[in-house]
Amino acid sequence: MRLLAVDDEKIALDHIMGILKRLEPDAEITGVRSGEQALEEMDNGEPLAVAFLDIDLRDINGIELARRMKQKNPNLNVVFTTGYGDYAGDAFDLHASGYIMKPLTDEKVRRELDDLRHPLTEEAPVSGPHLKVSAFGNFEVYDQNGIPLVFQYAKSKEMLAYLIDRKGAFCTNGEIMGILWGDEASSSKRSYLKNLRTDLSTALKNVGCENVLIRRRGMIAVVPDQIDCDYFDWLKGKPAAINAYHGEYMVQYSWSEFTNSQLEKSSNS
């Protein structure tokens, strides 16, 4: 089990590290003093189980750091450690596992470890993406065995395509309705959109890929690290993906033309 402590004050970091070592002597415990180091730790070894984050960091606000970390791993337990009570609402919106007011004590930390949102007894998430997506040419979605996903509604698949096009950015319900129905979008489409979201979640859950989606109130996004996609590989400059692009991108959807023009421009430059 891996635990991470993040605090830019050395004395405070040493204090939380000492508490964690006493409470979880068999755990792999790492302490870092910046948000960027914390993000790097997420890619270093087995998945993190719990991250204890100070909110008032010098390089990045702890709330924003937690949001970026949970985009990488939605099952990460985040426990905020802070001297301020003003951020409790933001922590609640992020579905944080805990919020500890400083000074920290063994008792406070033990209480949070015993009541995590994602218990430590659960199996760690399987590393590596399960969902396979082809965005060049027609947009297609497959499970880890190469079998196409089955959606009840065609627009569920289109919604997933748009979320992938947005590369992990949160999209509002209104934005998605505008994409799916254009000028015909209206309040009457909201119940239909709810059906699409349920259908998409069910299709992903059926193939063990429920972690692909991340939700906030009235918004939804994908987690790019959970998806094996030629478009994402192209953005990373991978030669195989660059060679696979032949001027066509999600061709069944008219809204994809803007991204395709950007791909063509970059490919020809």
C-alpha positions as CSV (number, residue, x, y, z in Angstrom):
1,M,0.0,0.0,0.0
2,R,1.3,3.4,-1.0
3,L,0.6,6.6,1.0
4,L,1.6,10.1,-0.1
5,A,2.0,13.2,2.1
6,V,2.3,16.6,0.5
7,D,3.2,19.8,2.4
8,D,5.6,22.5,1.4
9,E,6.7,23.2,5.0
10,K,9.4,20.8,6.0
11,I,8.5,20.6,9.7
12,A,4.8,20.0,8.8
13,L,5.8,17.3,6.3
14,D,8.1,15.6,8.8
15,H,5.2,15.6,11.3
16,I,2.6,13.9,9.1
17,M,5.3,11.4,7.8
18,G,6.1,10.5,11.4
19,I,2.4,9.9,12.2
20,L,1.8,7.8,9.1
21,K,4.9,5.6,9.8
22,R,3.6,5.0,13.3
23,L,0.1,4.2,12.2
24,E,0.9,2.2,9.0
25,P,4.4,0.7,9.5
26,D,4.1,-1.7,6.7
27,A,3.0,0.9,4.1
28,E,5.2,2.5,1.5
29,I,5.1,6.2,2.6
30,T,6.5,9.1,0.5
31,G,6.6,12.7,1.3
32,V,7.0,15.6,-1.2
33,R,6.9,19.4,-0.9
34,S,5.2,20.4,-4.1
35,G,2.2,19.7,-6.3
36,E,4.3,18.8,-9.3
37,Q,6.2,16.2,-7.3
38,A,2.9,14.8,-6.1
39,L,1.7,14.3,-9.7
40,E,5.0,12.6,-10.6
41,E,4.6,10.2,-7.7
42,M,1.3,9.0,-9.2
43,D,3.2,7.5,-12.1
44,N,5.9,6.0,-9.9
45,G,5.1,2.4,-8.9
46,E,1.8,0.9,-7.8
47,P,-1.3,3.1,-7.5
48,L,-1.5,5.4,-4.5
49,A,-4.1,4.4,-1.9
50,V,-4.2,7.7,0.1
51,A,-2.9,11.2,-0.5
52,F,-2.7,13.6,2.5
53,L,-2.6,17.1,0.9
54,D,-2.0,20.5,2.5
55,I,-4.2,23.0,0.8
56,D,-1.9,26.1,1.0
57,L,0.9,24.9,-1.3
58,R,3.3,27.4,-3.0
59,D,3.1,26.0,-6.5
60,I,-0.5,24.9,-6.8
61,N,-3.6,25.1,-4.7
62,G,-4.3,21.8,-2.9
63,I,-7.9,21.7,-4.2
64,E,-6.7,22.0,-7.8
65,L,-4.0,19.4,-7.1
66,A,-6.6,17.0,-5.8
67,R,-8.8,17.5,-8.8
68,R,-5.8,16.7,-11.1
69,M,-4.8,13.7,-9.1
70,K,-8.4,12.3,-9.1
71,Q,-8.5,12.7,-12.9
72,K,-5.6,10.3,-13.0
73,N,-7.1,8.0,-10.5
74,P,-10.8,8.5,-9.5
75,N,-10.4,5.9,-6.7
76,L,-7.6,7.8,-4.9
77,N,-8.5,8.7,-1.3
78,V,-7.7,12.3,-0.7
79,V,-7.4,13.6,2.8
80,F,-6.9,17.4,3.2
81,T,-4.7,18.7,6.0
82,T,-5.0,22.4,6.6
83,G,-5.2,25.2,9.1
84,Y,-8.2,26.7,7.3
85,G,-11.9,25.7,7.4
86,D,-12.8,27.7,4.3
87,Y,-12.2,24.9,1.8
88,A,-14.5,22.3,3.4
89,G,-17.2,22.9,0.7
90,D,-14.6,22.4,-2.1
91,A,-13.4,19.2,-0.5
92,F,-17.0,17.9,-0.4
93,D,-17.5,18.7,-4.1
94,L,-14.4,16.7,-4.9
95,H,-15.7,13.7,-2.9
96,A,-12.6,13.9,-0.6
97,S,-12.2,11.1,1.9
98,G,-11.3,13.5,4.8
99,Y,-10.6,17.0,6.0
100,I,-8.3,17.3,9.0
101,M,-7.7,20.6,10.8
102,K,-4.1,21.2,11.9
103,P,-2.4,20.5,14.3
104,L,-2.4,16.9,13.2
105,T,-2.5,14.1,15.8
106,D,-2.3,10.3,15.6
107,E,-5.9,10.1,16.6
108,K,-7.2,12.5,13.9
109,V,-5.2,10.7,11.1
110,R,-6.2,7.2,12.4
111,R,-9.9,8.2,12.3
112,E,-9.6,9.2,8.7
113,L,-7.7,6.0,7.7
114,D,-10.4,3.9,9.3
115,D,-13.2,5.7,7.4
116,L,-11.9,6.1,3.8
117,R,-14.2,6.6,0.9
118,H,-12.4,3.7,-0.9
119,P,-11.4,1.2,1.8
120,L,-7.8,0.0,1.8
121,T,-9.0,-3.6,1.7
122,E,-10.3,-3.2,-1.8
123,E,-8.2,-4.5,-4.7
124,A,-6.0,-1.8,-6.2
125,P,-7.1,-0.7,-9.7
126,V,-5.6,-2.6,-12.5
127,S,-3.0,-0.5,-14.2
128,G,-3.2,0.5,-17.8
129,P,-6.2,1.4,-19.9
130,H,-8.9,-1.2,-20.7
131,L,-10.9,0.9,-23.1
132,K,-9.5,1.0,-26.7
133,V,-10.7,3.8,-29.0
134,S,-10.1,4.5,-32.6
135,A,-10.7,8.2,-33.5
136,F,-9.0,8.3,-36.9
137,G,-11.4,7.4,-39.6
138,N,-14.7,6.4,-38.0
139,F,-15.0,6.7,-34.2
140,E,-15.1,3.2,-32.7
141,V,-14.9,1.8,-29.1
142,Y,-13.7,-1.6,-28.0
143,D,-13.1,-3.5,-24.8
144,Q,-9.7,-5.0,-23.8
145,N,-10.5,-8.0,-26.0
146,G,-11.2,-5.9,-29.1
147,I,-14.9,-6.4,-28.9
148,P,-17.0,-3.3,-29.8
149,L,-19.0,-1.8,-27.0
150,V,-22.8,-2.1,-27.2
151,F,-24.8,1.1,-26.5
152,Q,-28.6,1.3,-26.2
153,Y,-28.5,4.7,-27.9
154,A,-26.4,5.9,-30.8
155,K,-26.0,9.3,-29.2
156,S,-24.4,7.7,-26.1
157,K,-21.5,6.7,-28.3
158,E,-21.4,10.2,-29.8
159,M,-21.3,11.7,-26.3
160,L,-18.3,9.6,-25.5
161,A,-16.7,10.7,-28.8
162,Y,-17.1,14.3,-27.9
163,L,-15.8,13.8,-24.4
164,I,-12.7,12.1,-25.9
165,D,-12.4,15.0,-28.3
166,R,-12.3,17.4,-25.3
167,K,-9.3,15.4,-23.9
168,G,-10.4,15.2,-20.3
169,A,-11.9,18.7,-20.0
170,F,-15.2,18.8,-18.1
171,C,-18.2,19.4,-20.3
172,T,-21.5,20.9,-19.0
173,N,-24.8,19.3,-19.7
174,G,-25.7,22.4,-21.8
175,E,-22.6,22.0,-23.9
176,I,-23.2,18.4,-24.6
177,M,-26.9,19.0,-25.5
178,G,-25.7,21.7,-28.0
179,I,-23.3,19.2,-29.6
180,L,-25.8,16.3,-29.8
181,W,-28.9,18.3,-30.9
182,G,-27.7,21.7,-32.2
183,D,-30.5,24.2,-32.7
184,E,-33.0,21.5,-31.5
185,A,-31.5,21.4,-28.0
186,S,-34.0,22.4,-25.4
187,S,-35.0,21.7,-21.8
188,S,-37.1,18.8,-23.0
189,K,-33.8,17.0,-24.0
190,R,-32.5,16.9,-20.4
191,S,-34.3,13.7,-19.5
192,Y,-33.0,12.2,-22.8
193,L,-29.5,13.3,-21.8
194,K,-29.9,11.6,-18.4
195,N,-30.7,8.4,-20.3
196,L,-27.6,8.8,-22.4
197,R,-25.4,9.3,-19.4
198,T,-26.9,6.2,-17.8
199,D,-26.5,4.2,-21.0
200,L,-22.8,5.3,-21.3
201,S,-22.0,4.5,-17.7
202,T,-23.6,1.0,-18.0
203,A,-21.8,0.2,-21.3
204,L,-18.5,1.1,-19.7
205,K,-19.2,-0.7,-16.4
206,N,-20.1,-3.9,-18.3
207,V,-16.6,-4.1,-19.6
208,G,-14.9,-3.0,-16.4
209,C,-14.1,0.5,-17.6
210,E,-16.3,2.6,-15.2
211,N,-13.2,4.6,-14.2
212,V,-13.1,6.1,-17.7
213,L,-15.8,8.7,-16.6
214,I,-15.5,11.3,-13.9
215,R,-18.5,13.4,-12.8
216,R,-19.1,16.7,-11.1
217,R,-22.5,18.3,-10.6
218,G,-23.9,19.1,-14.0
219,M,-20.6,18.2,-15.7
220,I,-18.8,15.1,-17.0
221,A,-15.4,14.2,-18.4
222,V,-13.2,11.3,-19.4
223,V,-9.9,10.3,-17.8
224,P,-7.4,10.1,-20.7
225,D,-5.0,7.8,-18.8
226,Q,-7.8,5.2,-18.7
227,I,-8.1,5.1,-22.5
228,D,-5.9,3.7,-25.2
229,C,-6.6,6.1,-28.1
230,D,-4.8,6.9,-31.3
231,Y,-5.8,10.6,-31.0
232,F,-4.2,10.8,-27.6
233,D,-1.1,9.0,-28.8
234,W,-0.9,11.5,-31.7
235,L,-1.0,14.3,-29.2
236,K,2.0,12.7,-27.4
237,G,3.9,12.5,-30.7
238,K,4.0,8.7,-30.9
239,P,5.2,7.7,-34.4
240,A,2.7,4.9,-34.9
241,A,-0.2,7.3,-34.2
242,I,1.2,10.0,-36.5
243,N,1.5,7.5,-39.3
244,A,-2.0,6.3,-38.7
245,Y,-3.6,9.7,-39.3
246,H,-4.7,10.1,-43.0
247,G,-6.8,13.2,-42.8
248,E,-9.9,11.6,-41.3
249,Y,-11.0,12.0,-37.7
250,M,-14.3,10.8,-36.2
251,V,-15.8,11.3,-39.7
252,Q,-19.4,10.4,-38.7
253,Y,-19.7,13.5,-36.6
254,S,-19.9,17.0,-38.2
255,W,-18.6,18.7,-35.0
256,S,-15.3,16.9,-35.4
257,E,-14.3,19.0,-38.4
258,F,-12.6,21.7,-36.2
259,T,-10.3,19.2,-34.5
260,N,-9.6,17.5,-37.9
261,S,-8.6,20.8,-39.4
262,Q,-6.1,21.3,-36.5
263,L,-4.7,17.8,-37.0
264,E,-4.3,18.5,-40.8
265,K,-2.6,21.8,-40.1
266,S,-0.2,20.3,-37.6
267,S,0.6,17.3,-39.9
268,N,1.4,19.5,-42.8
269,S,3.6,22.0,-40.9
